[in-house]
């Protein structure tokens, strides 16, 4: 079943395209998204088509910060019923908790993970955002849009108490670097292992001024009953854990099994029942991360090899030739379209 996303995420898309001098119609048709669907913000479209539409739109308008600009016309209401729970939460932290718990209502492919400690700032916590779309490249604009939306939501909820220490992006901002710094009003660190907001702990502990506990309970009950969370296969959860662990001491079967309170052999049996193995999932995850880093960042290849858990640069080169039929430098030079074709054939 295709991973979907609510069309509220495309709010303001057509006007933005026209302001940038482009007709949105041809691209919408190319990715089989009917313009009429955009009028119904509860409609669902494939997340893969959504992401491809944003990437193509950024390319055709020569606007590398397209996702950022699209977010400027959006607010917390794009999350529909999830927004009601967030706006009536007792604290900013609780609002983030509702967003993390129910973000699958917006799209099962969007993952928000609150982490108690930021690796780049004291007294900060990391709100890590990822797009979980296997075998996909070209997710820059979708990540940018989602992260920028989250920033605006927290800014509105926290009001004067909102303190953003830094922003991390997996890609290079390039020509749009000033746009990112101006939008976030905080240091923007590019070519990082994960995308996220690094927020002051005091911000998350800030009480929300106006809240309605009864309305919050109604919203949470509605979300739980109407959008019953899909049962996530163990293989998907292992892959998600590996995305955080690749390149660290924890990217092995015993350590990942420990995360799920399972014996390594029990983990392997469960994965076998789902038609896969731990080694296959680790290989798939490393391949997806390599493709993204090579086509969306300029991280030096020796550093990238270390980030992906390879013992040396030559091991990364051999793996890329096996996965994509190209060397790492060739993939980087030829860009996302060539990498996508290789990924499709693999």
N, C-alpha and C positions, 0 to 999 in steps of 0.2 A: 504494500500500500504506500502511495506517495506521501511524503511529509508535506503538510499544507501550512498556510499562514493566512490569517484574516486580512482582508483587503483594506482594513483601516490603516495598515502600515503603509499604504500608498496614498494616504490623504495628502492632497496638494500636489500630486505627481503631474497631472496634466497642466495646471497653471505654471508650475516651475519649468517644465519643458518649453512652454511657449515663451516664457520670459527669457529663456536661454536661446531662443531663436530656432527651436526645433518643433516639428509636428509629432506629437506623441502617438498618433494613430498607427503608423507603420510598425513601430516597435511593439506596441500592444498586440497587434495582429501577429507579428513574428513569433511572439511567445504565447499566443493563443489566450490572451486575456482580453475579454470583451470590455470595451469602455463602459457599457451599462453595468457591469459587475462592480465597478468602482463606486457606483452610487449606493451600493448596499455594503456597508462596512462590516457586516457579519458574514459576508460571503467568504469562501475559501478558495485559494488558488495554490497550485504546487509551489512549495518554497524554492525548488530548483529554478522554476520559471521566474519567480519573483526576484531571485538573486541575479539571474542572467539579465533580466530587464534592467535592473539598476546598473549593472556593469556596462551594458551596451549604451545606456542613456548617458553615463559619465563619459564614455568614449566619443559618442557622436556629438556631444555638446562641448567636448574638450574641457570638462569640468571635473577634475580629480576629487573635489570635495562635494560631489553631488549628494551623497548620503547625508552629509552634514547640513547642506542647504535644505534638503527635504525635511529634515527634522525640525528646522526652524519654523515650519508651518504646522507643527503638531504639538500636542500636549498630552497630559496623562489620560485624557478621555479615549485615546486610541486603544487603550487596553480594555475598554468596555466595562463589564461587571467587575473585573479585577481592580479597576480604578476606584470603585466605590469602597471596596474593602481597604485599599491603601489609604484613601483620604480620611477614613474614619478610624485608622489605627491609633493606638495610644502614643506611639513614638515613631520616629523615622525608622528605627531598626525594625520595629514590628511591620511597618509598611513594606520595607525591603523583604522581610520574611514572606509576606503575602505574595509579593511579586515573584520571588524565587519559587514558591510552592505552586503558584497557579499560572506561571508564564506559558505553560503548555497550552492554555486556552488560546493564547495568541498564536502560538506555533509550537508543536512538540520538538521542533528543531532548534529553538532558542533556549539556552541554558544560562541561568544566572546563579552563580555560586558565591555566597558571602564567605570570605575567609577571615578569621579573627585577627590575623597579623599581616600587614603589608611588608613586602621585602624591601621597599624603597623609602619608607617613612616611619618615624617614631610616632607612637600614639595614633596610628592610622590602621584602617582595615581595608582589605581589597574586595571590591565587588567585581568579580571576574565574569565576563560575558563571552559566550562562545556560540557559534552556529554549528550544530551537529548535523552535518549533511554528508554522509559517506561518499567518497570518491568524487568530491566536488572541489573545483578550484574557482577562483574569482569570487570570493565572498567579501571583499574589502568594503564595498558600499553597504552591504547588508549589516556588517558589523558596525560600520560607522554610524549608520542610521539608528541601530538599536542602542548603541552606547550613548549617542547624543540624546536620544529620547530619554534614557535613564537619567542622564545628567540634568536635563530640564525638569524631570519629575522631582528629583531630589532637591533641586534648587527651589522649586515651588513649595514643596512640603516643608523643607527646613527653613525657608525664608532667610532671615538675617543670620541664622546659626549655621548655614551651610558653608563648610570649609573643605574645599577640594585641594588635596595636597599635590596630586599629579594624575596624569592620564597615561596609560600605556597602550600602544598600538602595535600590532604585529607587522604592519606594513610601513613603508617609508612615506611620509607626508609629501616630500618633494616640493613642487611649486606651490602647493596649498598649505605649506607649513604655517604661514601667518594666519590663515583662516582658522586653523585648529587652535592656535594659541589664543586668538581673539575670542573664539566661541567659548572655550573652556575657562579662560582667565586663569590658567594654571600651567605649569610646565607640562609639555607633551613629549613623552619619551617614545621614539619610534623604533621599529625593528626589535620589539621585545617578544619573549616567548608567548605572552598572553595579552589579550586586550582587557582593560578594566579601568575602573575608577578607584583611586586610592583616597579614601575619605577619612577625615578626622573622626576619631572615636566619639568625641563630644557631639558631633553632628548627629550620629546615629542614635545617641541617647537623648536627643532633644524631644520633649513632648510636643505633640501636635496640638495647636490651640483649639481649633473647633473640631469636635468629633461626636459622633452619634453611635454609642455602643450597640444599640438595638439595630440600627441600619447596618452596622458592620457585621453583626451576627447573621442577619438576613442574607447579606451578600455572600458571606463565607458558606453558609448552608446551601445557598443556591448554586454556588460554584461547585461545591462538593457533590451535590446531587445531580446537577445537570451536565456537568463536564467531568464525570467520574474519571479520574486519572487512569490512563491506559496502563496495563501491566507491562512494565519495562523488562524485556528479556535480560538475563544475566549477561549475555554477550555484549549487549549495548552498554550496560553499566561498567563492565570491565573495560570496554573500549574508551569510555569516558574517563575512567580512572587512569588509563594508560596515557591519555592526552596530557594529563598533569605530570605523569611520572617518567615519561620517556626522557632519557638522558640523565636520570638521577639514579641513586642506589636502589630506588624502589620499583624499577621497571622490570621486575622478575616475578615469576609465578608465586613463590612463597610470600613475598611482600604484598602483592595484590590480593592473594587469598586471605591474608591476615586482615585486610581492609574489610572484607565481607564476612569475617569470622568463620572462615571455612578452612579445612585442611586442603593443601595443594592438590591432592589426588581427588578430593571431593569436587573442588572447583573444576578440575579437568573433566570429570564425569558429567557435570552439569553442562559444560560447554559442548561436550561430545553429543549430548542429547539435543543440542540446538544446531548441530551440524558444523561445529568449528572447533578450534583448539586455541590454547593460549598463545602459542607461537604464531599462529596465523593472524590472530587479532593484533599482536604486537607488530608484526610485519606490515599489516594493513595500516595501522595507526602511524607507524614511522613513515610509510610511503606517502600518506595524505599530508603529514606535517612537512615532509621534504618538498612536496609539490607546492604547498602554500608558501613556504619560506623562499623557495627559489623563484617563484613567479611574482611575489608581492613584496619582497624585501631585498635589501642589498647587504645582508649580513655576510661577512667574509666567509668563504667556504670552509676554511679550517675551524672557525668558530661554530659554524652551522653543523659540521660533522660532530663536534663535541656535544652540542645541544641535542642532537638526535641519538646520542649514545654510541657513536662509532669510535673505534679506537684510533683511527687515523683517517686523514682526508681520502686516501686511496680507497678505503672501504666504502665511503659515501659514493665515490665515482663508480665503483663496480655495481653497487646497488641501483644507482640511477640508470645505468645502462641496462640492467636486468628489468627494471620496472618500466622505463619509458623509452628504451632504445636510444637514449641520448646521454651525453655527459652533463654534469651539473651546470657547467658554464654555457653549454649549448642551450639548455632549457631556459636559463636566465636570459640569454641573448634573444632567443626566439619568442619569448613572452608567453602569456597565459594561453593564447589560442593554440599554439603548437603543443603545449603541455596538456591541454584539454583533449586534443586529438589523440595524443599518446595514451592518456588515461583511459579514454574510451576503448581503445584497441586492446589495452592490457587486460 
